[in-house]
Amino acid sequence: MNLCVAALALVAAASLFLTTLRPVDGPRKAGAAAPSLRAALSPRVLNLLAMGVAERICYGLTAVYFATFLQSTYQLSLGQVAVPLALFALGNIGGTIIGGQPADRLRDRMLTFAAAMAASGLVAVALFGWQAGLVPTVALGFGYVFLNAIARPSLMAAMANVPDEVRGTVLGLNVTSASFGWLGRLRSAAG
């Protein structure tokens, strides 16, 4: 397993190197001020980053504990949770693909994000509050992760909608804040 991860990391590094050999827009204009972190951290960007952290915590807790939830609620073996987890993963993939469409086409990306997150929250309440059987629970798990994933492209598109001079900084902060979301998930799980 570790060798597979190492091989994939090498392929990813080589691919990244090959795609970044030429500069995107050339050098900055002479005399232009270098972008600052302060310029990137507008109240709007900070709100977007906070929403990203909250979304990652919710997704992370559900993704990590869905198998355990299925095992403890329905007395499934580890092998029996493979198909439900595959359906869970397919919901994430499908939601992200479909979520890209409204992120590109709808003017108010944050409304799309909010609506998808609210819908995923309602499904999560049903998922963990109502155990009507394995099939409905797996369907609700699929629905939760599908709706959650629909929201993600709209959030990313909103974050990319900043001035060119700070876009890389904002997107880098998004990746960093997502890591804080995973730490928040670990903290929630431990406490």
C-alpha positions as CSV (number, residue, x, y, z in Angstrom):
1,M,0.0,0.0,0.0
2,N,2.8,2.4,0.9
3,L,4.6,1.7,-2.3
4,C,1.4,2.5,-4.3
5,V,1.0,5.8,-2.5
6,A,4.7,6.6,-3.1
7,A,4.3,5.8,-6.8
8,L,1.2,7.9,-7.1
9,A,3.0,10.8,-5.3
10,L,5.9,10.5,-7.8
11,V,3.5,10.6,-10.8
12,A,1.7,13.6,-9.3
13,A,5.0,15.4,-8.7
14,A,6.2,14.7,-12.3
15,S,2.8,15.8,-13.7
16,L,2.9,19.0,-11.7
17,F,6.5,19.7,-12.8
18,L,5.6,19.2,-16.4
19,T,2.5,21.5,-16.2
20,T,4.3,24.3,-14.5
21,L,7.4,24.6,-16.8
22,R,6.2,27.9,-18.3
23,P,4.9,30.9,-16.4
24,V,1.2,31.6,-16.6
25,D,1.1,35.3,-17.3
26,G,4.8,36.3,-17.3
27,P,6.5,38.5,-14.8
28,R,4.7,41.2,-12.8
29,K,4.8,44.7,-14.3
30,A,7.7,46.8,-13.2
31,G,6.9,49.0,-10.2
32,A,3.8,47.0,-9.3
33,A,3.4,46.3,-5.6
34,A,3.9,42.7,-4.6
35,P,0.6,41.1,-3.4
36,S,0.3,40.9,0.4
37,L,-1.3,38.4,2.7
38,R,-3.3,41.3,4.2
39,A,-4.8,42.2,0.8
40,A,-5.8,38.5,0.4
41,L,-7.6,38.3,3.8
42,S,-10.6,40.5,3.1
43,P,-13.7,39.8,5.3
44,R,-15.3,38.0,2.3
45,V,-12.3,35.7,1.9
46,L,-12.2,35.0,5.7
47,N,-15.9,34.1,5.6
48,L,-15.3,31.7,2.7
49,L,-12.4,30.1,4.4
50,A,-14.4,29.7,7.6
51,M,-17.2,28.0,5.6
52,G,-14.7,25.7,4.0
53,V,-13.4,24.7,7.4
54,A,-16.9,24.0,8.7
55,E,-17.7,22.0,5.5
56,R,-14.6,19.9,5.9
57,I,-15.3,19.1,9.5
58,C,-18.8,18.0,8.7
59,Y,-17.7,15.9,5.7
60,G,-14.7,14.5,7.5
61,L,-16.7,13.3,10.5
62,T,-19.3,11.7,8.3
63,A,-16.8,10.1,5.9
64,V,-14.6,8.7,8.7
65,Y,-17.4,7.4,10.9
66,F,-19.9,6.2,8.3
67,A,-18.5,2.7,8.3
68,T,-18.4,2.5,12.1
69,F,-22.0,3.9,12.2
70,L,-23.1,1.1,9.8
71,Q,-21.3,-1.5,11.8
72,S,-22.6,-0.5,15.2
73,T,-26.2,0.2,14.0
74,Y,-26.7,-2.8,11.7
75,Q,-24.1,-5.2,13.1
76,L,-22.2,-5.4,9.8
77,S,-18.8,-6.9,9.5
78,L,-16.0,-4.9,8.0
79,G,-16.4,-6.7,4.7
80,Q,-20.1,-6.0,4.6
81,V,-19.5,-2.2,4.7
82,A,-17.5,-2.2,1.4
83,V,-20.5,-1.8,-0.9
84,P,-22.1,1.0,1.2
85,L,-18.8,2.8,1.4
86,A,-18.4,2.5,-2.4
87,L,-21.8,4.0,-2.9
88,F,-20.8,6.8,-0.4
89,A,-17.7,7.5,-2.5
90,L,-19.8,7.5,-5.7
91,G,-22.1,10.1,-4.2
92,N,-19.1,12.3,-3.5
93,I,-17.7,11.9,-7.0
94,G,-21.1,12.5,-8.6
95,G,-21.9,15.5,-6.5
96,T,-18.6,17.1,-7.3
97,I,-19.1,16.6,-11.0
98,I,-22.7,17.8,-11.0
99,G,-21.8,20.7,-8.6
100,G,-19.5,22.1,-11.2
101,Q,-22.4,23.0,-13.4
102,P,-24.2,25.4,-11.1
103,A,-20.8,26.8,-10.0
104,D,-20.2,27.8,-13.7
105,R,-23.7,28.8,-14.7
106,L,-25.4,30.4,-11.7
107,R,-24.6,34.0,-10.8
108,D,-24.9,33.6,-7.1
109,R,-22.4,30.9,-6.2
110,M,-22.8,31.5,-2.5
111,L,-26.5,30.9,-2.7
112,T,-25.8,27.6,-4.4
113,F,-23.3,26.7,-1.7
114,A,-25.7,27.6,1.1
115,A,-28.6,25.7,-0.4
116,A,-26.6,22.6,-1.0
117,M,-25.1,22.7,2.5
118,A,-28.6,23.3,4.1
119,A,-30.0,20.3,2.1
120,S,-27.0,18.1,3.1
121,G,-27.6,19.2,6.8
122,L,-31.3,18.1,6.6
123,V,-30.3,14.8,5.1
124,A,-27.6,14.3,7.8
125,V,-30.3,14.8,10.5
126,A,-32.3,12.0,8.9
127,L,-29.2,9.9,8.3
128,F,-28.1,9.8,11.9
129,G,-31.5,10.3,13.6
130,W,-33.6,7.8,11.8
131,Q,-32.5,4.1,11.4
132,A,-35.2,2.7,9.1
133,G,-33.0,-0.1,7.8
134,L,-29.7,-0.6,6.0
135,V,-30.9,0.4,2.5
136,P,-32.5,3.7,3.5
137,T,-29.5,4.5,5.7
138,V,-27.1,3.9,2.8
139,A,-29.3,5.9,0.5
140,L,-29.3,8.8,3.0
141,G,-25.5,8.5,3.3
142,F,-25.3,8.7,-0.5
143,G,-27.6,11.7,-0.5
144,Y,-25.7,13.5,2.2
145,V,-22.3,13.2,0.6
146,F,-23.8,14.0,-2.9
147,L,-25.4,17.2,-1.7
148,N,-22.3,18.1,0.3
149,A,-20.1,17.6,-2.8
150,I,-22.5,19.7,-4.9
151,A,-21.6,22.6,-2.7
152,R,-17.9,22.3,-2.9
153,P,-17.3,23.6,-6.5
154,S,-19.4,26.7,-5.8
155,L,-17.2,27.5,-2.8
156,M,-14.1,27.0,-4.8
157,A,-15.4,29.2,-7.6
158,A,-16.2,31.9,-5.1
159,M,-12.7,31.7,-3.7
160,A,-11.2,32.0,-7.1
161,N,-13.2,35.1,-7.8
162,V,-10.7,37.4,-6.3
163,P,-8.1,39.7,-7.9
164,D,-5.5,37.9,-9.9
165,E,-2.7,39.3,-7.7
166,V,-4.0,37.4,-4.6
167,R,-5.7,34.4,-6.2
168,G,-2.9,32.0,-5.5
169,T,-2.6,33.2,-1.9
170,V,-6.4,32.7,-1.4
171,L,-6.4,29.3,-2.9
172,G,-3.3,28.3,-0.9
173,L,-5.1,29.5,2.2
174,N,-8.1,27.4,1.3
175,V,-5.9,24.3,1.2
176,T,-4.4,25.2,4.5
177,S,-7.7,25.9,6.1
178,A,-9.1,22.6,4.8
179,S,-6.3,21.0,6.8
180,F,-7.5,22.9,9.9
181,G,-11.0,21.4,9.1
182,W,-9.5,17.9,9.3
183,L,-7.8,18.9,12.6
184,G,-11.2,20.1,13.8
185,R,-12.7,16.8,12.9
186,L,-10.0,14.9,14.8
187,R,-10.5,17.1,17.8
188,S,-14.3,16.5,17.6
189,A,-13.7,12.8,17.4
190,A,-11.3,12.7,20.3
191,G,-13.4,14.9,22.6
